[in-house]
């Protein structure tokens, strides 16, 4: 955007003012500051969540994809089991690695007791993901539907 101003004498002579070719950045700065404030206000709302009780759900059951699924169980005492076999601490990765190499697209179902701290559940999920599985699903118990009165 350029502007040409005539000389004070009214004529078009060689002493005309130079062409102004500056961009007015004030509206751009105003818009950027508004966007910054919007994101500063919205970011904590996206990080914080509503407290939920994960062990129970009213969602319908998902059909199993395989007849012999990989199920990892974390019981109330913190013991880990693979299918029905209890594992020692640290053996989970060694036991899952061959299965992950053979079929990395297999879904691993994690059953965790509701009394287990969330940190422990995430640690077990991390151990499962470290073996090469890309899909881990948490299993929950179906809540009973409300009884009509």
N, CA, C and O atoms as a GROMACS GRO file, in nm:
protein
  596
    1UNK      N    1   0.085  -0.116   0.000
    1UNK     CA    2   0.000   0.000   0.000
    1UNK      C    3   0.089   0.122   0.000
    1UNK      O    4   0.175   0.135   0.088
    2UNK      N    5   0.072   0.209  -0.093
    2UNK     CA    6   0.156   0.327  -0.103
    2UNK      C    7   0.068   0.450  -0.112
    2UNK      O    8  -0.046   0.444  -0.159
    3UNK      N    9   0.122   0.560  -0.067
    3UNK     CA   10   0.051   0.686  -0.074
    3UNK      C   11   0.143   0.791  -0.136
    3UNK      O   12   0.263   0.794  -0.108
    4UNK      N   13   0.086   0.873  -0.219
    4UNK     CA   14   0.163   0.980  -0.283
    4UNK      C   15   0.096   1.112  -0.248
    4UNK      O   16  -0.022   1.132  -0.277
    5UNK      N   17   0.170   1.200  -0.187
    5UNK     CA   18   0.117   1.329  -0.146
    5UNK      C   19   0.171   1.438  -0.238
    5UNK      O   20   0.291   1.441  -0.265
    6UNK      N   21   0.085   1.526  -0.285
    6UNK     CA   22   0.134   1.633  -0.372
    6UNK      C   23   0.219   1.733  -0.294
    6UNK      O   24   0.207   1.744  -0.172
    7UNK      N   25   0.302   1.804  -0.364
    7UNK     CA   26   0.389   1.904  -0.299
    7UNK      C   27   0.304   2.020  -0.251
    7UNK      O   28   0.193   2.042  -0.301
    8UNK      N   29   0.354   2.097  -0.153
    8UNK     CA   30   0.277   2.209  -0.100
    8UNK      C   31   0.249   2.317  -0.205
    8UNK      O   32   0.152   2.391  -0.190
    9UNK      N   33   0.330   2.326  -0.309
    9UNK     CA   34   0.306   2.431  -0.410
    9UNK      C   35   0.191   2.394  -0.502
    9UNK      O   36   0.142   2.478  -0.578
   10UNK      N   37   0.148   2.271  -0.496
   10UNK     CA   38   0.034   2.229  -0.576
   10UNK      C   39   0.073   2.167  -0.708
   10UNK      O   40  -0.013   2.112  -0.775
   11UNK      N   41   0.195   2.173  -0.746
   11UNK     CA   42   0.237   2.119  -0.873
   11UNK      C   43   0.302   1.984  -0.857
   11UNK      O   44   0.327   1.939  -0.745
   12UNK      N   45   0.329   1.920  -0.969
   12UNK     CA   46   0.396   1.791  -0.968
   12UNK      C   47   0.542   1.814  -1.004
   12UNK      O   48   0.580   1.801  -1.121
   13UNK      N   49   0.622   1.846  -0.909
   13UNK     CA   50   0.763   1.872  -0.938
   13UNK      C   51   0.851   1.764  -0.879
   13UNK      O   52   0.801   1.670  -0.817
   14UNK      N   53   0.980   1.777  -0.898
   14UNK     CA   54   1.075   1.676  -0.851
   14UNK      C   55   1.092   1.675  -0.700
   14UNK      O   56   1.152   1.582  -0.646
   15UNK      N   57   1.041   1.776  -0.630
   15UNK     CA   58   1.058   1.783  -0.485
   15UNK      C   59   0.938   1.722  -0.411
   15UNK      O   60   0.911   1.761  -0.297
   16UNK      N   61   0.867   1.631  -0.471
   16UNK     CA   62   0.750   1.568  -0.408
   16UNK      C   63   0.796   1.483  -0.290
   16UNK      O   64   0.909   1.436  -0.287
   17UNK      N   65   0.707   1.464  -0.194
   17UNK     CA   66   0.738   1.381  -0.077
   17UNK      C   67   0.759   1.237  -0.122
   17UNK      O   68   0.701   1.193  -0.221
   18UNK      N   69   0.843   1.161  -0.047
   18UNK     CA   70   0.868   1.022  -0.087
   18UNK      C   71   0.743   0.935  -0.065
   18UNK      O   72   0.654   0.970   0.012
   19UNK      N   73   0.739   0.824  -0.134
   19UNK     CA   74   0.629   0.729  -0.123
   19UNK      C   75   0.639   0.659   0.012
   19UNK      O   76   0.746   0.612   0.050
   20UNK      N   77   0.527   0.651   0.084
   20UNK     CA   78   0.524   0.581   0.212
   20UNK      C   79   0.487   0.436   0.186
   20UNK      O   80   0.382   0.407   0.129
   21UNK      N   81   0.574   0.344   0.227
   21UNK     CA   82   0.548   0.202   0.205
   21UNK      C   83   0.563   0.123   0.334
   21UNK      O   84   0.627   0.018   0.336
   22UNK      N   85   0.504   0.172   0.439
   22UNK     CA   86   0.510   0.105   0.569
   22UNK      C   87   0.378   0.034   0.596
   22UNK      O   88   0.271   0.081   0.556
   23UNK      N   89   0.386  -0.080   0.663
   23UNK     CA   90   0.267  -0.154   0.702
   23UNK      C   91   0.230  -0.114   0.843
   23UNK      O   92   0.317  -0.108   0.931
   24UNK      N   93   0.106  -0.086   0.865
   24UNK     CA   94   0.059  -0.053   0.999
   24UNK      C   95   0.040  -0.184   1.075
   24UNK      O   96  -0.052  -0.260   1.046
   25UNK      N   97   0.127  -0.210   1.172
   25UNK     CA   98   0.124  -0.337   1.245
   25UNK      C   99   0.040  -0.330   1.372
   25UNK      O  100   0.025  -0.430   1.441
   26UNK      N  101  -0.014  -0.214   1.404
   26UNK     CA  102  -0.092  -0.201   1.527
   26UNK      C  103  -0.213  -0.296   1.529
   26UNK      O  104  -0.233  -0.362   1.631
   27UNK      N  105  -0.294  -0.305   1.423
   27UNK     CA  106  -0.405  -0.401   1.428
   27UNK      C  107  -0.358  -0.546   1.440
   27UNK      O  108  -0.422  -0.628   1.507
   28UNK      N  109  -0.244  -0.579   1.377
   28UNK     CA  110  -0.191  -0.714   1.387
   28UNK      C  111  -0.151  -0.746   1.531
   28UNK      O  112  -0.178  -0.856   1.581
   29UNK      N  113  -0.086  -0.650   1.596
   29UNK     CA  114  -0.045  -0.671   1.736
   29UNK      C  115  -0.168  -0.685   1.825
   29UNK      O  116  -0.169  -0.767   1.916
   30UNK      N  117  -0.270  -0.605   1.800
   30UNK     CA  118  -0.394  -0.615   1.880
   30UNK      C  119  -0.457  -0.754   1.867
   30UNK      O  120  -0.497  -0.813   1.967
   31UNK      N  121  -0.466  -0.804   1.746
   31UNK     CA  122  -0.524  -0.936   1.724
   31UNK      C  123  -0.440  -1.044   1.792
   31UNK      O  124  -0.494  -1.135   1.854
   32UNK      N  125  -0.308  -1.033   1.780
   32UNK     CA  126  -0.221  -1.134   1.842
   32UNK      C  127  -0.233  -1.132   1.994
   32UNK      O  128  -0.231  -1.238   2.057
   33UNK      N  129  -0.245  -1.015   2.054
   33UNK     CA  130  -0.261  -1.008   2.199
   33UNK      C  131  -0.394  -1.068   2.243
   33UNK      O  132  -0.401  -1.135   2.346
   34UNK      N  133  -0.499  -1.045   2.167
   34UNK     CA  134  -0.628  -1.105   2.200
   34UNK      C  135  -0.619  -1.257   2.191
   34UNK      O  136  -0.670  -1.327   2.278
   35UNK      N  137  -0.555  -1.308   2.085
   35UNK     CA  138  -0.539  -1.454   2.072
   35UNK      C  139  -0.455  -1.510   2.185
   35UNK      O  140  -0.485  -1.618   2.236
   36UNK      N  141  -0.352  -1.440   2.225
   36UNK     CA  142  -0.268  -1.485   2.336
   36UNK      C  143  -0.350  -1.497   2.464
   36UNK      O  144  -0.339  -1.595   2.537
   37UNK      N  145  -0.433  -1.397   2.490
   37UNK     CA  146  -0.516  -1.401   2.612
   37UNK      C  147  -0.616  -1.516   2.604
   37UNK      O  148  -0.638  -1.584   2.704
   38UNK      N  149  -0.676  -1.537   2.488
   38UNK     CA  150  -0.772  -1.646   2.473
   38UNK      C  151  -0.705  -1.780   2.501
   38UNK      O  152  -0.761  -1.863   2.573
   39UNK      N  153  -0.586  -1.802   2.445
   39UNK     CA  154  -0.518  -1.929   2.468
   39UNK      C  155  -0.469  -1.943   2.611
   39UNK      O  156  -0.467  -2.053   2.665
   40UNK      N  157  -0.430  -1.833   2.674
   40UNK     CA  158  -0.387  -1.840   2.814
   40UNK      C  159  -0.503  -1.879   2.905
   40UNK      O  160  -0.484  -1.949   3.004
   41UNK      N  161  -0.622  -1.833   2.871
   41UNK     CA  162  -0.740  -1.867   2.952
   41UNK      C  163  -0.786  -2.009   2.921
   41UNK      O  164  -0.828  -2.081   3.012
   42UNK      N  165  -0.780  -2.050   2.794
   42UNK     CA  166  -0.833  -2.180   2.754
   42UNK      C  167  -0.739  -2.296   2.788
   42UNK      O  168  -0.788  -2.407   2.810
   43UNK      N  169  -0.609  -2.275   2.791
   43UNK     CA  170  -0.513  -2.384   2.813
   43UNK      C  171  -0.534  -2.456   2.946
   43UNK      O  172  -0.537  -2.580   2.947
   44UNK      N  173  -0.550  -2.387   3.059
   44UNK     CA  174  -0.573  -2.462   3.184
   44UNK      C  175  -0.703  -2.541   3.183
   44UNK      O  176  -0.713  -2.644   3.250
   45UNK      N  177  -0.803  -2.494   3.109
   45UNK     CA  178  -0.929  -2.567   3.103
   45UNK      C  179  -0.914  -2.698   3.026
   45UNK      O  180  -0.983  -2.795   3.056
   46UNK      N  181  -0.823  -2.701   2.928
   46UNK     CA  182  -0.802  -2.823   2.852
   46UNK      C  183  -0.719  -2.924   2.930
   46UNK      O  184  -0.736  -3.044   2.913
   47UNK      N  185  -0.628  -2.876   3.015
   47UNK     CA  186  -0.542  -2.966   3.090
   47UNK      C  187  -0.618  -3.029   3.206
   47UNK      O  188  -0.611  -3.150   3.228
   48UNK      N  189  -0.690  -2.949   3.281
   48UNK     CA  190  -0.765  -3.000   3.394
   48UNK      C  191  -0.883  -3.082   3.347
   48UNK      O  192  -0.938  -3.056   3.239
   49UNK      N  193  -0.921  -3.178   3.424
   49UNK     CA  194  -1.031  -3.263   3.384
   49UNK      C  195  -1.132  -3.278   3.496
   49UNK      O  196  -1.112  -3.233   3.609
   50UNK      N  197  -1.239  -3.342   3.462
   50UNK     CA  198  -1.344  -3.371   3.559
   50UNK      C  199  -1.307  -3.501   3.629
   50UNK      O  200  -1.268  -3.597   3.562
   51UNK      N  201  -1.318  -3.508   3.760
   51UNK     CA  202  -1.289  -3.635   3.828
   51UNK      C  203  -1.384  -3.745   3.780
   51UNK      O  204  -1.506  -3.725   3.775
   52UNK      N  205  -1.328  -3.859   3.744
   52UNK     CA  206  -1.409  -3.969   3.694
   52UNK      C  207  -1.378  -4.096   3.772
   52UNK      O  208  -1.270  -4.110   3.831
   53UNK      N  209  -1.472  -4.188   3.771
   53UNK     CA  210  -1.453  -4.318   3.833
   53UNK      C  211  -1.439  -4.420   3.720
   53UNK      O  212  -1.540  -4.469   3.668
   54UNK      N  213  -1.317  -4.451   3.681
   54UNK     CA  214  -1.293  -4.535   3.564
   54UNK      C  215  -1.337  -4.680   3.574
   54UNK      O  216  -1.374  -4.738   3.472
   55UNK      N  217  -1.335  -4.743   3.690
   55UNK     CA  218  -1.366  -4.886   3.691
   55UNK      C  219  -1.507  -4.924   3.649
   55UNK      O  220  -1.530  -5.039   3.614
   56UNK      N  221  -1.603  -4.833   3.650
   56UNK     CA  222  -1.740  -4.868   3.612
   56UNK      C  223  -1.784  -4.784   3.494
   56UNK      O  224  -1.750  -4.666   3.483
   57UNK      N  225  -1.862  -4.846   3.406
   57UNK     CA  226  -1.915  -4.775   3.290
   57UNK      C  227  -2.048  -4.834   3.248
   57UNK      O  228  -2.078  -4.949   3.276
   58UNK      N  229  -2.127  -4.753   3.180
   58UNK     CA  230  -2.254  -4.801   3.126
   58UNK      C  231  -2.244  -4.821   2.975
   58UNK      O  232  -2.345  -4.847   2.909
   59UNK      N  233  -2.124  -4.808   2.921
   59UNK     CA  234  -2.104  -4.826   2.776
   59UNK      C  235  -2.129  -4.970   2.738
   59UNK      O  236  -2.105  -5.061   2.818
   60UNK      N  237  -2.177  -4.992   2.618
   60UNK     CA  238  -2.198  -5.131   2.576
   60UNK      C  239  -2.065  -5.203   2.559
   60UNK      O  240  -1.961  -5.141   2.537
   61UNK      N  241  -2.071  -5.332   2.569
   61UNK     CA  242  -1.949  -5.412   2.556
   61UNK      C  243  -1.897  -5.405   2.414
   61UNK      O  244  -1.974  -5.403   2.317
   62UNK      N  245  -1.765  -5.402   2.402
   62UNK     CA  246  -1.701  -5.401   2.272
   62UNK      C  247  -1.674  -5.544   2.232
   62UNK      O  248  -1.627  -5.624   2.314
   63UNK      N  249  -1.702  -5.578   2.108
   63UNK     CA  250  -1.678  -5.715   2.062
   63UNK      C  251  -1.529  -5.744   2.062
   63UNK      O  252  -1.449  -5.660   2.020
   64UNK      N  253  -1.493  -5.862   2.109
   64UNK     CA  254  -1.353  -5.902   2.109
   64UNK      C  255  -1.307  -5.930   1.968
   64UNK      O  256  -1.379  -5.988   1.887
   65UNK      N  257  -1.183  -5.886   1.938
   65UNK     CA  258  -1.129  -5.905   1.805
   65UNK      C  259  -1.063  -6.041   1.787
   65UNK      O  260  -1.061  -6.095   1.676
   66UNK      N  261  -1.010  -6.097   1.894
   66UNK     CA  262  -0.939  -6.224   1.884
   66UNK      C  263  -0.999  -6.325   1.980
   66UNK      O  264  -1.052  -6.287   2.085
   67UNK      N  265  -0.991  -6.452   1.946
   67UNK     CA  266  -1.045  -6.553   2.037
   67UNK      C  267  -0.959  -6.570   2.163
   67UNK      O  268  -1.011  -6.609   2.267
   68UNK      N  269  -0.829  -6.542   2.154
   68UNK     CA  270  -0.739  -6.555   2.268
   68UNK      C  271  -0.669  -6.421   2.293
   68UNK      O  272  -0.553  -6.405   2.255
   69UNK      N  273  -0.738  -6.325   2.356
   69UNK     CA  274  -0.682  -6.192   2.371
   69UNK      C  275  -0.567  -6.189   2.473
   69UNK      O  276  -0.556  -6.277   2.557
   70UNK      N  277  -0.485  -6.086   2.463
   70UNK     CA  278  -0.378  -6.063   2.561
   70UNK      C  279  -0.438  -5.977   2.671
   70UNK      O  280  -0.471  -5.861   2.649
   71UNK      N  281  -0.453  -6.035   2.789
   71UNK     CA  282  -0.514  -5.965   2.901
   71UNK      C  283  -0.412  -5.956   3.014
   71UNK      O  284  -0.362  -6.058   3.062
   72UNK      N  285  -0.382  -5.834   3.055
   72UNK     CA  286  -0.294  -5.809   3.168
   72UNK      C  287  -0.382  -5.761   3.282
   72UNK      O  288  -0.462  -5.670   3.265
   73UNK      N  289  -0.366  -5.823   3.399
   73UNK     CA  290  -0.447  -5.790   3.515
   73UNK      C  291  -0.359  -5.733   3.624
   73UNK      O  292  -0.253  -5.788   3.656
   74UNK      N  293  -0.405  -5.623   3.682
   74UNK     CA  294  -0.338  -5.559   3.796
   74UNK      C  295  -0.436  -5.565   3.912
   74UNK      O  296  -0.534  -5.490   3.915
   75UNK      N  297  -0.409  -5.655   4.008
   75UNK     CA  298  -0.507  -5.674   4.115
   75UNK      C  299  -0.490  -5.570   4.226
   75UNK      O  300  -0.402  -5.485   4.220
   76UNK      N  301  -0.576  -5.579   4.326
   76UNK     CA  302  -0.578  -5.481   4.435
   76UNK      C  303  -0.450  -5.474   4.515
   76UNK      O  304  -0.421  -5.370   4.575
   77UNK      N  305  -0.373  -5.581   4.518
   77UNK     CA  306  -0.246  -5.582   4.592
   77UNK      C  307  -0.129  -5.535   4.505
   77UNK      O  308  -0.016  -5.525   4.553
   78UNK      N  309  -0.157  -5.505   4.378
   78UNK     CA  310  -0.051  -5.456   4.290
   78UNK      C  311   0.022  -5.564   4.213
   78UNK      O  312   0.121  -5.536   4.146
   79UNK      N  313  -0.027  -5.689   4.222
   79UNK     CA  314   0.037  -5.799   4.148
   79UNK      C  315  -0.009  -5.798   4.004
   79UNK      O  316  -0.124  -5.766   3.974
   80UNK      N  317   0.082  -5.832   3.915
   80UNK     CA  318   0.053  -5.833   3.771
   80UNK      C  319   0.037  -5.977   3.725
   80UNK      O  320   0.116  -6.064   3.760
   81UNK      N  321  -0.067  -6.000   3.644
   81UNK     CA  322  -0.090  -6.132   3.585
   81UNK      C  323  -0.106  -6.117   3.435
   81UNK      O  324  -0.166  -6.021   3.386
   82UNK      N  325  -0.052  -6.214   3.362
   82UNK     CA  326  -0.071  -6.219   3.218
   82UNK      C  327  -0.164  -6.336   3.192
   82UNK      O  328  -0.130  -6.451   3.221
   83UNK      N  329  -0.281  -6.307   3.138
   83UNK     CA  330  -0.391  -6.401   3.126
   83UNK      C  331  -0.422  -6.455   3.267
   83UNK      O  332  -0.474  -6.379   3.348
   84UNK      N  333  -0.393  -6.578   3.298
   84UNK     CA  334  -0.421  -6.632   3.431
   84UNK      C  335  -0.296  -6.654   3.515
   84UNK      O  336  -0.305  -6.696   3.630
   85UNK      N  337  -0.179  -6.626   3.458
   85UNK     CA  338  -0.052  -6.656   3.524
   85UNK      C  339   0.005  -6.532   3.592
   85UNK      O  340   0.024  -6.428   3.529
   86UNK      N  341   0.032  -6.544   3.724
   86UNK     CA  342   0.090  -6.432   3.799
   86UNK      C  343   0.237  -6.418   3.763
   86UNK      O  344   0.310  -6.517   3.755
   87UNK      N  345   0.282  -6.294   3.742
   87UNK     CA  346   0.420  -6.266   3.703
   87UNK      C  347   0.494  -6.197   3.816
   87UNK      O  348   0.434  -6.126   3.898
   88UNK      N  349   0.624  -6.218   3.820
   88UNK     CA  350   0.708  -6.147   3.916
   88UNK      C  351   0.726  -6.003   3.868
   88UNK      O  352   0.707  -5.974   3.750
   89UNK      N  353   0.762  -5.914   3.959
   89UNK     CA  354   0.782  -5.773   3.924
   89UNK      C  355   0.891  -5.760   3.818
   89UNK      O  356   1.003  -5.807   3.840
   90UNK      N  357   0.863  -5.699   3.708
   90UNK     CA  358   0.961  -5.680   3.602
   90UNK      C  359   0.958  -5.785   3.493
   90UNK      O  360   1.029  -5.770   3.393
   91UNK      N  361   0.878  -5.892   3.508
   91UNK     CA  362   0.871  -5.998   3.407
   91UNK      C  363   0.772  -5.968   3.295
   91UNK      O  364   0.769  -6.039   3.195
   92UNK      N  365   0.691  -5.865   3.311
   92UNK     CA  366   0.586  -5.838   3.213
   92UNK      C  367   0.645  -5.808   3.075
   92UNK      O  368   0.599  -5.863   2.975
   93UNK      N  369   0.745  -5.722   3.070
   93UNK     CA  370   0.804  -5.685   2.941
   93UNK      C  371   0.868  -5.806   2.872
   93UNK      O  372   0.855  -5.822   2.750
   94UNK      N  373   0.935  -5.889   2.948
   94UNK     CA  374   1.000  -6.007   2.889
   94UNK      C  375   0.897  -6.105   2.834
   94UNK      O  376   0.922  -6.170   2.733
   95UNK      N  377   0.783  -6.116   2.900
   95UNK     CA  378   0.680  -6.210   2.854
   95UNK      C  379   0.601  -6.156   2.735
   95UNK      O  380   0.556  -6.233   2.650
   96UNK      N  381   0.583  -6.022   2.727
   96UNK     CA  382   0.505  -5.964   2.619
   96UNK      C  383   0.587  -5.938   2.492
   96UNK      O  384   0.529  -5.927   2.384
   97UNK      N  385   0.718  -5.927   2.504
   97UNK     CA  386   0.802  -5.894   2.389
   97UNK      C  387   0.787  -5.992   2.273
   97UNK      O  388   0.773  -5.947   2.159
   98UNK      N  389   0.789  -6.125   2.295
   98UNK     CA  390   0.772  -6.216   2.181
   98UNK      C  391   0.635  -6.203   2.114
   98UNK      O  392   0.624  -6.215   1.992
   99UNK      N  393   0.533  -6.179   2.193
   99UNK     CA  394   0.398  -6.162   2.137
   99UNK      C  395   0.393  -6.034   2.054
   99UNK      O  396   0.330  -6.032   1.948
  100UNK      N  397   0.457  -5.928   2.103
  100UNK     CA  398   0.457  -5.800   2.031
  100UNK      C  399   0.533  -5.810   1.900
  100UNK      O  400   0.495  -5.748   1.801
  101UNK      N  401   0.640  -5.889   1.898
  101UNK     CA  402   0.716  -5.906   1.774
  101UNK      C  403   0.637  -5.986   1.672
  101UNK      O  404   0.643  -5.959   1.552
  102UNK      N  405   0.563  -6.083   1.719
  102UNK     CA  406   0.484  -6.167   1.628
  102UNK      C  407   0.362  -6.093   1.574
  102UNK      O  408   0.329  -6.105   1.456
  103UNK      N  409   0.294  -6.017   1.659
  103UNK     CA  410   0.172  -5.947   1.618
  103UNK      C  411   0.165  -5.811   1.688
  103UNK      O  412   0.097  -5.798   1.790
  104UNK      N  413   0.233  -5.707   1.635
  104UNK     CA  414   0.235  -5.576   1.703
  104UNK      C  415   0.101  -5.503   1.700
  104UNK      O  416   0.081  -5.410   1.777
  105UNK      N  417   0.009  -5.544   1.612
  105UNK     CA  418  -0.122  -5.478   1.604
  105UNK      C  419  -0.223  -5.535   1.702
  105UNK      O  420  -0.338  -5.489   1.706
  106UNK      N  421  -0.184  -5.633   1.780
  106UNK     CA  422  -0.274  -5.695   1.877
  106UNK      C  423  -0.310  -5.594   1.985
  106UNK      O  424  -0.226  -5.516   2.029
  107UNK      N  425  -0.436  -5.595   2.026
  107UNK     CA  426  -0.481  -5.509   2.135
  107UNK      C  427  -0.454  -5.580   2.267
  107UNK      O  428  -0.487  -5.697   2.284
  108UNK      N  429  -0.394  -5.507   2.361
  108UNK     CA  430  -0.370  -5.561   2.495
  108UNK      C  431  -0.477  -5.501   2.586
  108UNK      O  432  -0.493  -5.379   2.592
  109UNK      N  433  -0.548  -5.586   2.654
  109UNK     CA  434  -0.652  -5.542   2.747
  109UNK      C  435  -0.593  -5.537   2.887
  109UNK      O  436  -0.536  -5.635   2.935
  110UNK      N  437  -0.606  -5.422   2.952
  110UNK     CA  438  -0.555  -5.404   3.088
  110UNK      C  439  -0.673  -5.395   3.183
  110UNK      O  440  -0.756  -5.305   3.174
  111UNK      N  441  -0.677  -5.492   3.275
  111UNK     CA  442  -0.779  -5.494   3.381
  111UNK      C  443  -0.710  -5.448   3.509
  111UNK      O  444  -0.619  -5.515   3.557
  112UNK      N  445  -0.752  -5.334   3.564
  112UNK     CA  446  -0.692  -5.282   3.686
  112UNK      C  447  -0.798  -5.263   3.792
  112UNK      O  448  -0.906  -5.212   3.765
  113UNK      N  449  -0.766  -5.305   3.913
  113UNK     CA  450  -0.855  -5.288   4.027
  113UNK      C  451  -0.878  -5.139   4.051
  113UNK      O  452  -0.786  -5.058   4.031
  114UNK      N  453  -0.997  -5.103   4.092
  114UNK     CA  454  -1.031  -4.962   4.116
  114UNK      C  455  -0.954  -4.900   4.230
  114UNK      O  456  -0.943  -4.777   4.237
  115UNK      N  457  -0.900  -4.982   4.322
  115UNK     CA  458  -0.826  -4.929   4.436
  115UNK      C  459  -0.680  -4.899   4.402
  115UNK      O  460  -0.609  -4.839   4.483
  116UNK      N  461  -0.635  -4.940   4.285
  116UNK     CA  462  -0.495  -4.917   4.246
  116UNK      C  463  -0.477  -4.770   4.209
  116UNK      O  464  -0.560  -4.713   4.138
  117UNK      N  465  -0.370  -4.708   4.257
  117UNK     CA  466  -0.345  -4.568   4.219
  117UNK      C  467  -0.325  -4.554   4.067
  117UNK      O  468  -0.268  -4.642   4.002
  118UNK      N  469  -0.370  -4.445   4.016
  118UNK     CA  470  -0.362  -4.419   3.872
  118UNK      C  471  -0.217  -4.424   3.823
  118UNK      O  472  -0.191  -4.471   3.712
  119UNK      N  473  -0.124  -4.377   3.903
  119UNK     CA  474   0.017  -4.378   3.866
  119UNK      C  475   0.064  -4.520   3.835
  119UNK      O  476   0.138  -4.541   3.739
  120UNK      N  477   0.022  -4.615   3.914
  120UNK     CA  478   0.063  -4.755   3.893
  120UNK      C  479   0.003  -4.809   3.763
  120UNK      O  480   0.070  -4.882   3.690
  121UNK      N  481  -0.123  -4.774   3.734
  121UNK     CA  482  -0.186  -4.818   3.611
  121UNK      C  483  -0.112  -4.762   3.490
  121UNK      O  484  -0.089  -4.834   3.393
  122UNK      N  485  -0.072  -4.635   3.496
  122UNK     CA  486   0.000  -4.574   3.387
  122UNK      C  487   0.139  -4.636   3.371
  122UNK      O  488   0.187  -4.651   3.259
  123UNK      N  489   0.203  -4.672   3.481
  123UNK     CA  490   0.333  -4.740   3.472
  123UNK      C  491   0.320  -4.873   3.399
  123UNK      O  492   0.402  -4.906   3.314
  124UNK      N  493   0.217  -4.950   3.431
  124UNK     CA  494   0.195  -5.078   3.364
  124UNK      C  495   0.164  -5.055   3.217
  124UNK      O  496   0.212  -5.129   3.131
  125UNK      N  497   0.084  -4.953   3.186
  125UNK     CA  498   0.055  -4.921   3.046
  125UNK      C  499   0.184  -4.884   2.973
  125UNK      O  500   0.202  -4.920   2.857
  126UNK      N  501   0.273  -4.811   3.040
  126UNK     CA  502   0.402  -4.776   2.980
  126UNK      C  503   0.488  -4.898   2.954
  126UNK      O  504   0.555  -4.907   2.851
  127UNK      N  505   0.486  -4.994   3.048
  127UNK     CA  506   0.560  -5.118   3.028
  127UNK      C  507   0.506  -5.196   2.908
  127UNK      O  508   0.583  -5.252   2.830
  128UNK      N  509   0.375  -5.197   2.893
  128UNK     CA  510   0.314  -5.267   2.780
  128UNK      C  511   0.352  -5.198   2.649
  128UNK      O  512   0.388  -5.264   2.552
  129UNK      N  513   0.344  -5.066   2.646
  129UNK     CA  514   0.378  -4.991   2.525
  129UNK      C  515   0.526  -5.005   2.491
  129UNK      O  516   0.562  -5.004   2.373
  130UNK      N  517   0.612  -5.017   2.591
  130UNK     CA  518   0.755  -5.030   2.566
  130UNK      C  519   0.790  -5.162   2.498
  130UNK      O  520   0.895  -5.172   2.435
  131UNK      N  521   0.706  -5.262   2.510
  131UNK     CA  522   0.734  -5.391   2.446
  131UNK      C  523   0.703  -5.389   2.298
  131UNK      O  524   0.745  -5.479   2.225
  132UNK      N  525   0.629  -5.287   2.251
  132UNK     CA  526   0.600  -5.277   2.109
  132UNK      C  527   0.453  -5.278   2.074
  132UNK      O  528   0.418  -5.264   1.956
  133UNK      N  529   0.367  -5.293   2.171
  133UNK     CA  530   0.224  -5.288   2.144
  133UNK      C  531   0.182  -5.142   2.129
  133UNK      O  532   0.220  -5.057   2.209
  134UNK      N  533   0.105  -5.114   2.026
  134UNK     CA  534   0.059  -4.977   2.003
  134UNK      C  535  -0.081  -4.952   2.053
  134UNK      O  536  -0.124  -4.837   2.061
  135UNK      N  537  -0.153  -5.058   2.088
  135UNK     CA  538  -0.292  -5.043   2.129
  135UNK      C  539  -0.314  -5.110   2.264
  135UNK      O  540  -0.301  -5.232   2.277
  136UNK      N  541  -0.347  -5.028   2.364
  136UNK     CA  542  -0.378  -5.078   2.498
  136UNK      C  543  -0.517  -5.028   2.534
  136UNK      O  544  -0.544  -4.909   2.525
  137UNK      N  545  -0.604  -5.120   2.574
  137UNK     CA  546  -0.740  -5.082   2.613
  137UNK      C  547  -0.761  -5.112   2.761
  137UNK      O  548  -0.719  -5.217   2.811
  138UNK      N  549  -0.825  -5.020   2.829
  138UNK     CA  550  -0.860  -5.041   2.969
  138UNK      C  551  -0.997  -5.107   2.976
  138UNK      O  552  -1.091  -5.064   2.909
  139UNK      N  553  -1.008  -5.211   3.057
  139UNK     CA  554  -1.136  -5.278   3.075
  139UNK      C  555  -1.202  -5.225   3.202
  139UNK      O  556  -1.135  -5.195   3.300
  140UNK      N  557  -1.333  -5.215   3.197
  140UNK     CA  558  -1.409  -5.167   3.311
  140UNK      C  559  -1.529  -5.257   3.331
  140UNK      O  560  -1.573  -5.325   3.238
  141UNK      N  561  -1.580  -5.256   3.450
  141UNK     CA  562  -1.697  -5.336   3.483
  141UNK      C  563  -1.821  -5.257   3.446
  141UNK      O  564  -1.829  -5.137   3.472
  142UNK      N  565  -1.918  -5.325   3.385
  142UNK     CA  566  -2.042  -5.256   3.351
  142UNK      C  567  -2.119  -5.222   3.477
  142UNK      O  568  -2.138  -5.307   3.565
  143UNK      N  569  -2.164  -5.099   3.484
  143UNK     CA  570  -2.246  -5.057   3.598
  143UNK      C  571  -2.387  -5.112   3.577
  143UNK      O  572  -2.435  -5.123   3.464
  144UNK      N  573  -2.450  -5.143   3.685
  144UNK     CA  574  -2.588  -5.191   3.674
  144UNK      C  575  -2.678  -5.076   3.635
  144UNK      O  576  -2.664  -4.966   3.687
  145UNK      N  577  -2.773  -5.101   3.542
  145UNK     CA  578  -2.863  -4.992   3.507
  145UNK      C  579  -2.952  -4.957   3.625
  145UNK      O  580  -2.979  -5.043   3.709
  146UNK      N  581  -2.996  -4.833   3.634
  146UNK     CA  582  -3.081  -4.794   3.747
  146UNK      C  583  -3.212  -4.872   3.746
  146UNK      O  584  -3.273  -4.892   3.641
  147UNK      N  585  -3.254  -4.915   3.862
  147UNK     CA  586  -3.377  -4.992   3.878
  147UNK      C  587  -3.497  -4.897   3.882
  147UNK      O  588  -3.496  -4.799   3.956
  148UNK      N  589  -3.600  -4.924   3.804
  148UNK     CA  590  -3.721  -4.838   3.809
  148UNK      C  591  -3.792  -4.855   3.942
  148UNK      O  592  -3.796  -4.964   3.999
  149UNK      N  593  -3.847  -4.747   3.991
  149UNK     CA  594  -3.916  -4.753   4.121
  149UNK      C  595  -4.065  -4.749   4.103
  149UNK      O  596  -4.139  -4.753   4.201
   0.00000   0.00000   0.00000
